[in-house]
Amino acid sequence: MRVLFGFFILLLIGFFFLQGRTIQRVAEKPVFLRIDEIANDHQTHIDIAVHASIQLNDLALEGLKKDYSNLWGHLNHLYETNDIIAGKEYYTEAWYKQIAHHYAHPIDEPGIKRMDLKHALQIQNWSSDGLVCTAFDRNVILKHIYPGGRERISSVDLAVVLLYQGDHWRLDGLSVLDEKPQ
């Protein structure tokens, strides 16, 4: 009886050992440990003016400025490649679903390259809990470089809604108010 019981225990241990070896482990790092190459490669100039009744400290403004720059790096990448997955950490779930509905496939060949050169972010409202920000981005200077080498510079006025989720600001709404070619 002991031998049969020992054999049964050994059989169970062997079964669980083999099952453990067949489980595929996820090799993807969590978001906070990944290096965001798109955001690191992005450079732009952002001026911030606060028109909100709630005053912001310098640390909150610097965090918003950094995250807004990173967000634009991902928006430019989205514009060039149609790759919505690379920047999904910078969009709220609702905004991600909306762009996923319209942008189904990445572009294989290089298209129009877009660079944002300058922003004048005017914060209109800042929630008391510090998690919602509405702003106008006046006179955004965008440079488009076409595959033939031709360049076009335009100026755009935008309205944006940003939500602080997780560990950074995410885009929840973006509306073009006016576009002027230069």
C-alpha positions as CSV (number, residue, x, y, z in Angstrom):
1,M,0.0,0.0,0.0
2,R,2.9,2.4,0.8
3,V,4.5,1.6,-2.4
4,L,1.3,2.3,-4.3
5,F,0.8,5.6,-2.4
6,G,4.5,6.6,-3.0
7,F,4.2,5.8,-6.7
8,F,1.0,7.9,-6.9
9,I,2.7,10.9,-5.3
10,L,5.7,10.5,-7.6
11,L,3.4,10.4,-10.6
12,L,1.6,13.6,-9.4
13,I,5.0,15.4,-8.9
14,G,6.1,14.3,-12.3
15,F,2.8,15.5,-13.9
16,F,3.0,19.0,-12.3
17,F,6.7,19.3,-13.2
18,L,6.0,18.6,-16.9
19,Q,3.0,20.9,-16.8
20,G,5.1,23.7,-15.4
21,R,7.7,23.3,-18.2
22,T,5.0,23.6,-20.9
23,I,3.6,26.9,-19.7
24,Q,4.8,29.7,-21.9
25,R,6.1,32.6,-19.9
26,V,5.5,36.1,-21.0
27,A,8.8,37.8,-21.8
28,E,7.4,41.2,-22.3
29,K,8.5,43.8,-19.7
30,P,5.9,45.8,-17.8
31,V,5.2,49.3,-19.0
32,F,7.2,51.1,-16.3
33,L,10.3,49.0,-17.1
34,R,10.3,49.6,-20.9
35,I,12.4,52.2,-22.6
36,D,10.2,54.4,-24.8
37,E,12.4,55.0,-27.8
38,I,9.8,57.1,-29.7
39,A,9.4,59.5,-26.7
40,N,13.2,59.6,-26.1
41,D,13.9,60.6,-29.8
42,H,11.2,63.3,-29.8
43,Q,12.3,67.0,-29.4
44,T,9.9,70.0,-29.4
45,H,9.5,73.4,-27.7
46,I,6.5,73.8,-25.4
47,D,5.5,77.1,-23.7
48,I,2.9,76.7,-21.0
49,A,0.6,79.4,-19.7
50,V,-1.9,78.7,-17.0
51,H,-5.3,80.4,-17.1
52,A,-7.0,78.0,-14.7
53,S,-8.3,79.2,-11.3
54,I,-6.3,76.4,-9.6
55,Q,-2.7,77.2,-9.4
56,L,-0.2,74.5,-10.3
57,N,3.2,73.8,-8.8
58,D,6.3,73.7,-10.9
59,L,6.6,69.9,-10.5
60,A,3.1,69.3,-12.0
61,L,3.8,71.7,-14.9
62,E,7.1,69.9,-15.7
63,G,5.4,66.5,-15.6
64,L,2.7,67.8,-17.9
65,K,5.2,69.3,-20.3
66,K,7.3,66.1,-20.5
67,D,4.2,63.9,-21.0
68,Y,2.8,66.2,-23.6
69,S,6.0,66.1,-25.5
70,N,6.1,62.3,-25.3
71,L,2.4,62.2,-26.4
72,W,3.3,64.3,-29.5
73,G,6.2,62.0,-30.3
74,H,3.7,59.1,-30.4
75,L,1.1,61.2,-32.4
76,N,3.8,61.9,-35.0
77,H,4.7,58.2,-35.1
78,L,1.0,57.3,-35.5
79,Y,0.7,59.9,-38.4
80,E,3.7,58.4,-40.2
81,T,3.2,54.6,-39.6
82,N,-0.5,54.1,-38.6
83,D,0.9,52.0,-35.7
84,I,-1.6,52.5,-33.0
85,I,-0.1,50.0,-30.6
86,A,3.2,51.8,-30.0
87,G,1.5,54.8,-28.3
88,K,-1.4,53.1,-26.6
89,E,0.0,54.0,-23.2
90,Y,-0.5,57.7,-24.1
91,Y,-4.2,57.4,-25.0
92,T,-7.2,56.8,-22.8
93,E,-9.2,53.7,-23.5
94,A,-12.0,55.6,-25.2
95,W,-9.6,57.5,-27.5
96,Y,-7.7,54.4,-28.3
97,K,-10.9,52.6,-29.3
98,Q,-11.8,55.5,-31.5
99,I,-8.5,55.6,-33.4
100,A,-8.5,51.8,-33.5
101,H,-11.8,51.9,-35.3
102,H,-10.4,54.2,-38.0
103,Y,-6.7,53.0,-38.3
104,A,-6.7,49.3,-38.8
105,H,-3.4,48.5,-40.4
106,P,0.2,49.9,-40.1
107,I,1.8,51.3,-43.2
108,D,4.8,49.2,-44.5
109,E,6.4,51.8,-46.7
110,P,7.5,55.2,-45.4
111,G,4.9,57.9,-45.8
112,I,4.8,61.6,-44.9
113,K,7.0,62.5,-42.0
114,R,5.5,65.0,-39.5
115,M,7.4,67.0,-36.9
116,D,5.9,69.3,-34.3
117,L,8.3,72.2,-33.8
118,K,6.6,74.5,-31.3
119,H,3.6,74.5,-29.0
120,A,1.9,77.2,-26.9
121,L,-0.2,75.2,-24.4
122,Q,-2.7,77.4,-22.6
123,I,-4.2,75.5,-19.7
124,Q,-7.9,76.5,-19.3
125,N,-9.0,74.2,-16.6
126,W,-7.3,72.0,-14.1
127,S,-9.4,69.8,-11.8
128,S,-9.0,70.1,-8.1
129,D,-7.8,66.5,-7.8
130,G,-5.1,67.2,-10.5
131,L,-6.3,64.4,-12.8
132,V,-8.0,66.3,-15.6
133,C,-6.6,69.1,-17.7
134,T,-8.3,71.0,-20.6
135,A,-6.2,73.3,-22.7
136,F,-5.8,75.1,-26.0
137,D,-2.6,74.5,-27.9
138,R,-2.3,77.7,-29.9
139,N,-0.2,78.1,-33.0
140,V,1.3,74.5,-33.1
141,I,3.9,74.6,-35.8
142,L,3.9,71.4,-37.8
143,K,6.5,70.5,-40.5
144,H,5.5,67.8,-43.0
145,I,8.2,66.2,-45.1
146,Y,6.9,64.3,-48.2
147,P,8.7,61.3,-49.7
148,G,10.0,63.3,-52.6
149,G,11.7,65.7,-50.1
150,R,9.2,68.6,-50.4
151,E,8.4,70.3,-47.1
152,R,5.3,72.1,-45.9
153,I,5.0,74.1,-42.7
154,S,1.6,74.8,-41.2
155,S,0.1,76.3,-38.0
156,V,-2.7,74.6,-36.2
157,D,-4.9,75.6,-33.2
158,L,-6.0,72.7,-31.1
159,A,-8.2,72.0,-28.1
160,V,-7.0,69.1,-26.0
161,V,-8.3,67.1,-23.0
162,L,-5.8,65.2,-21.0
163,L,-6.3,62.7,-18.1
164,Y,-3.8,61.6,-15.6
165,Q,-4.0,57.8,-15.5
166,G,-1.4,55.4,-14.2
167,D,1.9,57.3,-14.1
168,H,1.5,59.9,-16.9
169,W,-0.9,62.1,-18.8
170,R,-3.0,60.5,-21.6
171,L,-4.9,62.1,-24.4
172,D,-8.6,61.9,-24.1
173,G,-9.7,64.4,-26.7
174,L,-8.2,66.4,-29.5
175,S,-10.0,68.8,-31.8
176,V,-8.6,71.0,-34.6
177,L,-9.9,74.5,-34.2
178,D,-8.1,76.2,-37.1
179,E,-5.3,75.3,-39.6
180,K,-3.2,77.9,-41.5
181,P,-0.6,77.0,-44.0
182,Q,2.6,79.2,-43.8
